[in-house]
């Protein structure tokens, strides 16, 4: 999209950021089938619900939507009860101290990233981002008028720490880290996070100002094999933990998340960040969760979808696709797993799968050419019945 006399350069850059994904999502065989009212038989494209919502979630929402006072639907911003609840929940889960005054409630994870990024950066500043990446990152980064500096992940989708060190310039304002990583599902290990903290500390000292760690932890409660999740923010003071409840509840249409400042950050710095974050949330489109969600938070925070079902789907795909000759990445978390395309053109192979009624996301949309992403959010029988189609597709390529 080029700049027109009607829209801004920023609008054009924002559109360009996710152009491939939305073009595919809205114009591909998958989209055409959806728009024709024909449900995709084997839909592994997105992390959307595949069953009715949890009854406890519905009950909490019904109770929360029922007004108890005449101010129930008044303006709601960064409500103290919500902030304090998030802080106590984080403290209990991670064994680290969090302060309610250092929490900003947001309308989901995208808003958390946008508000945090706009608060720490000026137009033209640089943000280091690992690739492959979540396909909406480019749009959010462009909307902040920040330049993404893409650093490919290393072998096994590990952080390439030396490449990150080389990517730091005087214009670097921070790094956006995603763990568990969308799309590979890999968790950032503690030793990687500690080494990254050293790089950011050195960069901060050279610049004479903090170089921030923005930690996208949207899937931190969707972790497999009974692994305990460790937040990378615990190793670096000038960190912001970014979260959304849409994943643990498998309800991406209900937008509630937050930004939480690391408590090991100097108190003066935390106090100095609170008001700018608040005003940036207001100025970015009143990016606060609505009143209903905030009132339901004490119940919603305790709920989670059945992660074991997703893990079973992962295990089935890894085992059965492996037998067929597919190379699979064993996801450690998230709703997704990556599979190597049997042919170099992953978009073409996605079209071949579509001929067999199987719909996946080509890796090119995630800056991962040669791969495709499978959503694990599907009934077990759907995963089981799809294997024959995968078999026919790979045989077709041979």
C-alpha positions in Angstrom: 0.0 0.0 0.0 1.4 3.4 -1.0 0.6 6.7 0.6 -2.4 8.4 -0.9 -3.7 12.0 -0.6 -6.2 10.6 1.9 -4.1 8.4 4.3 -0.8 8.8 6.1 2.5 7.1 5.6 2.0 5.4 8.9 -1.3 4.0 7.7 0.4 2.6 4.6 3.3 1.1 6.6 0.8 -0.4 9.1 -1.1 -2.0 6.3 2.0 -3.3 4.6 3.1 -5.0 7.9 0.5 -7.7 7.9 -0.5 -7.5 4.2 0.6 -11.0 3.3 -1.3 -12.5 6.2 -4.5 -10.7 5.7 -4.4 -11.2 1.9 -4.1 -14.9 2.6 -6.7 -14.9 5.4 -9.2 -12.9 3.3 -8.5 -14.1 -0.2 -7.1 -17.6 0.0 -9.1 -20.8 -0.7 -9.6 -20.9 3.1 -11.2 -17.5 3.1 -13.3 -18.2 0.0 -14.7 -21.3 1.6 -15.5 -19.4 4.8 -17.2 -16.6 2.9 -19.2 -19.1 1.0 -20.6 -20.4 4.3 -18.8 -23.8 4.0 -17.0 -24.5 7.2 -13.4 -25.8 6.7 -13.4 -29.5 7.6 -9.8 -29.4 8.9 -9.2 -25.9 10.0 -5.7 -25.5 11.6 -5.2 -21.8 10.7 -5.8 -19.7 13.8 -6.2 -20.1 17.6 -9.9 -19.8 17.6 -12.4 -21.7 19.9 -13.3 -25.2 18.8 -15.9 -25.9 21.6 -18.4 -23.9 23.7 -16.8 -21.6 26.3 -16.1 -22.8 29.8 -19.4 -22.6 31.8 -17.5 -20.9 34.7 -16.4 -18.2 32.3 -19.9 -17.7 31.0 -21.3 -17.5 34.6 -18.7 -15.0 35.6 -19.5 -12.8 32.6 -23.2 -13.0 33.2 -22.7 -12.0 36.8 -20.4 -9.2 35.8 -22.7 -7.8 33.2 -25.5 -7.5 35.7 -25.2 -4.0 37.2 -24.9 -3.7 41.0 -24.8 0.1 41.1 -25.8 2.9 38.8 -22.0 3.4 38.0 -21.5 -0.1 36.7 -21.2 1.1 33.1 -19.5 4.4 33.8 -16.0 5.1 32.3 -13.6 2.4 33.4 -9.8 2.9 33.0 -6.9 1.3 34.9 -9.1 0.1 37.8 -7.3 -0.3 41.2 -9.1 -3.6 42.0 -8.0 -5.1 38.7 -4.4 -3.9 39.0 -4.0 -5.2 42.5 -5.5 -8.5 41.6 -3.1 -8.9 38.6 -0.2 -8.0 40.9 -1.1 -10.6 43.5 -1.7 -13.3 40.8 1.7 -12.6 39.2 3.4 -12.7 42.6 1.8 -16.0 43.4 2.5 -17.6 40.0 6.1 -16.5 39.6 7.3 -16.1 43.2 8.4 -12.6 42.3 7.1 -9.3 43.7 4.7 -7.2 41.6 3.0 -4.0 42.7 -0.5 -3.1 41.6 0.6 0.5 40.9 3.0 -0.9 38.3 0.2 -2.7 36.3 -1.6 -1.1 33.4 -4.8 -2.9 32.3 -5.2 -3.1 28.5 -7.7 -4.3 25.9 -5.7 -7.4 25.1 -2.1 -8.2 24.2 -1.9 -6.1 21.0 -2.8 -3.1 23.0 -0.3 -4.0 25.7 2.5 -4.1 23.0 1.3 -0.9 21.3 1.1 1.1 24.5 4.4 -0.2 25.9 6.2 0.5 22.6 4.8 4.0 22.1 5.7 4.9 25.7 9.4 3.9 25.4 10.2 5.0 21.9 10.1 8.0 19.5 9.5 7.8 15.8 12.5 6.4 14.0 13.8 4.5 17.0 14.7 0.9 16.5 13.2 -2.3 18.0 15.0 -5.6 17.8 12.5 -8.4 16.9 13.3 -12.1 16.4 12.1 -13.9 13.3 10.0 -15.9 12.7 7.5 -13.6 14.4 3.8 -13.3 15.1 2.3 -12.0 11.9 0.7 -8.9 13.6 3.9 -7.6 15.0 4.9 -5.7 11.9 1.6 -3.7 12.0 1.9 -2.9 15.7 5.5 -1.8 15.2 4.7 0.3 12.2 1.8 2.0 14.0 4.3 3.2 16.6 6.5 4.6 13.8 9.4 2.5 15.0 11.9 0.6 12.8 12.0 -3.2 13.3 15.4 -4.7 13.3 14.9 -8.3 12.4 17.2 -10.9 14.0 16.6 -14.5 12.9 16.5 -17.1 15.6 19.3 -19.6 15.6 19.2 -23.4 15.2 16.3 -24.9 17.1 14.7 -21.5 17.3 17.0 -20.5 20.1 18.0 -16.8 20.6 21.0 -15.9 18.5 22.6 -13.8 21.3 25.6 -12.7 19.2 23.4 -11.6 16.4 21.3 -9.6 18.9 24.4 -8.0 20.3 25.5 -7.0 16.7 22.0 -5.6 16.0 22.2 -3.0 18.9 22.8 0.5 17.7 22.6 4.0 19.3 18.9 4.0 18.1 18.0 0.8 19.7 15.2 1.4 22.2 14.4 -2.2 23.1 13.8 -5.8 22.1 10.4 -7.5 21.8 10.8 -11.1 23.0 8.1 -13.8 22.6 8.1 -16.8 25.0 6.6 -19.3 24.4 7.4 -18.3 20.9 4.7 -17.9 18.2 5.0 -19.7 15.8 7.6 -22.3 16.9 6.3 -22.9 20.4 9.8 -22.8 21.9 10.4 -21.5 25.4 13.2 -19.1 26.2 15.5 -20.7 28.7 16.8 -19.0 31.9 20.4 -19.1 30.7 19.4 -17.4 27.4 17.4 -14.7 29.3 20.4 -14.0 31.6 22.7 -13.6 28.7 20.3 -11.3 27.0 20.0 -9.3 30.1 23.8 -8.8 30.0 23.6 -7.5 26.4 20.8 -5.1 27.3 22.7 -3.9 30.4 25.8 -3.1 28.3 23.7 -1.3 25.7 21.9 0.7 28.4 25.3 1.8 29.9 26.6 2.8 26.4 23.5 4.8 25.7 23.0 6.4 29.1 19.4 5.3 29.1 17.5 2.0 29.5 17.2 -0.3 26.6 13.9 -2.0 27.3 12.9 -5.7 27.3 9.3 -6.0 26.2 8.3 -9.6 27.0 5.3 -10.9 25.2 4.0 -13.7 27.4 0.6 -14.2 25.9 1.0 -18.0 26.0 2.8 -18.3 29.3 -0.1 -20.4 30.7 -0.2 -22.7 27.6 3.0 -24.7 28.4 3.4 -28.4 27.8 5.0 -31.4 29.5 4.5 -30.0 33.0 7.2 -27.4 32.5 7.2 -24.5 34.9 7.1 -21.2 33.0 9.8 -18.7 33.9 9.4 -15.1 32.9 12.4 -13.6 31.2 11.7 -10.3 32.9 13.0 -11.6 36.3 16.6 -11.3 35.0 16.5 -7.7 33.7 15.2 -4.7 35.7 14.0 -2.5 32.8 11.4 -5.0 31.6 7.7 -4.9 30.9 5.7 -8.1 31.1 2.9 -8.1 28.4 -0.1 -10.4 28.8 -3.5 -11.3 27.4 -6.2 -13.5 28.9 -7.5 -14.4 25.4 -5.2 -17.5 25.3 -5.7 -19.1 28.6 -9.5 -18.7 28.2 -9.4 -19.5 24.4 -11.6 -16.4 23.9 -9.6 -14.0 21.7 -12.8 -11.9 21.1 -12.8 -10.9 24.8 -10.0 -8.3 25.0 -8.3 -8.0 28.3 -4.6 -7.9 29.1 -2.0 -5.8 30.9 1.5 -4.3 31.1 3.4 -5.1 34.3 6.6 -3.3 35.2 9.4 -5.4 36.8 9.6 -4.8 40.5 13.4 -4.9 40.5 13.4 -1.8 38.3 14.5 1.2 40.5 11.4 2.6 42.3 12.0 6.1 40.8 11.9 4.6 37.3 8.8 2.7 38.0 7.0 5.8 39.3 8.2 7.8 36.3 6.7 5.2 33.9 3.2 4.9 35.5 1.7 8.1 34.2 3.2 8.0 30.7 1.8 4.5 30.3 -1.6 5.6 31.4 -1.8 8.6 29.1 -0.5 6.6 26.2 -3.3 4.0 26.7 -5.8 6.9 26.7 -4.2 8.5 23.6 -4.0 5.2 21.7 -7.7 4.7 21.7 -8.7 4.3 25.3 -7.0 0.9 25.4 -8.6 -0.4 28.6 -10.7 -3.5 29.1 -14.4 -2.8 29.4 -16.1 -2.7 32.8 -17.6 -6.2 32.5 -14.3 -7.9 31.9 -12.6 -6.1 34.8 -15.4 -7.0 37.2 -15.1 -10.7 36.1 -11.3 -10.7 36.4 -11.0 -12.5 39.8 -12.9 -15.5 38.4 -11.4 -15.4 34.9 -7.8 -15.3 36.2 -8.2 -18.7 37.8 -9.7 -20.4 34.7 -7.8 -22.1 31.9 -8.7 -24.3 29.0 -7.6 -27.9 29.1 -3.9 -27.7 28.1 -3.6 -31.5 28.1 -5.9 -31.7 25.1 -3.7 -29.4 23.1 -0.6 -31.4 24.2 -2.3 -34.6 23.0 -3.0 -33.0 19.6 0.6 -31.9 19.4 1.8 -35.4 20.2 -0.5 -37.0 17.7 0.6 -34.6 14.9 4.3 -35.1 15.7 4.0 -38.9 15.8 1.8 -39.4 12.7 3.2 -36.6 10.5 6.7 -37.9 11.4 5.7 -41.3 10.1 4.7 -39.7 6.8 8.1 -38.0 6.4 7.2 -34.5 7.7 9.8 -32.7 9.8 8.0 -31.3 12.9 9.1 -28.9 15.6 8.0 -30.2 18.9 6.1 -27.2 20.4 6.8 -26.5 24.1 3.8 -24.1 24.4 1.3 -21.9 22.5 -1.5 -23.1 20.4 0.8 -23.9 17.5 3.5 -26.0 16.0 5.7 -25.6 12.9 6.1 -28.2 10.2 8.6 -28.0 7.3 7.0 -27.8 3.9 8.0 -30.8 1.7 8.5 -28.3 -1.1 10.3 -24.9 -0.9 7.2 -22.9 -1.7 5.2 -23.1 1.6 2.3 -21.1 0.1 2.0 -23.6 -2.8 2.0 -26.5 -0.4 -0.7 -24.9 1.8 -2.8 -24.7 -1.4 -2.1 -28.4 -2.0 -3.3 -29.2 1.5 -6.4 -27.1 0.8 -7.2 -29.4 -2.1 -7.5 -32.1 0.6 -9.7 -29.8 2.8 -6.8 -29.1 5.2 -6.1 -25.5 6.0 -2.9 -24.2 7.6 -1.0 -21.0 7.8 2.0 -20.8 5.4 5.2 -19.9 7.1 5.8 -16.9 4.9 3.1 -15.1 6.9 5.3 -15.5 10.0 8.6 -14.6 8.2 9.3 -18.4 8.2 9.5 -19.4 4.6 9.7 -23.1 4.0 7.5 -23.9 7.0 3.8 -24.0 7.7 2.0 -23.5 11.1 -0.6 -25.8 12.4 -3.1 -24.7 15.1 -3.6 -27.3 17.8 -7.0 -25.8 18.7 -9.2 -28.6 17.3 -11.2 -31.6 18.5 -9.1 -34.7 18.8 -11.2 -36.5 16.1 -10.5 -33.6 13.7 -6.7 -34.0 14.2 -7.0 -37.8 13.8 -9.1 -37.6 10.6 -6.8 -35.0 9.0 -3.8 -37.3 8.8 -5.0 -39.1 5.6 -5.2 -35.7 3.9 -1.6 -34.9 5.0 -0.5 -38.3 3.6 -2.1 -37.6 0.2 -0.6 -34.1 0.0 3.0 -35.2 0.7 2.6 -38.1 -1.7 1.3 -35.7 -4.3 4.6 -33.7 -4.0 6.7 -36.8 -4.4 
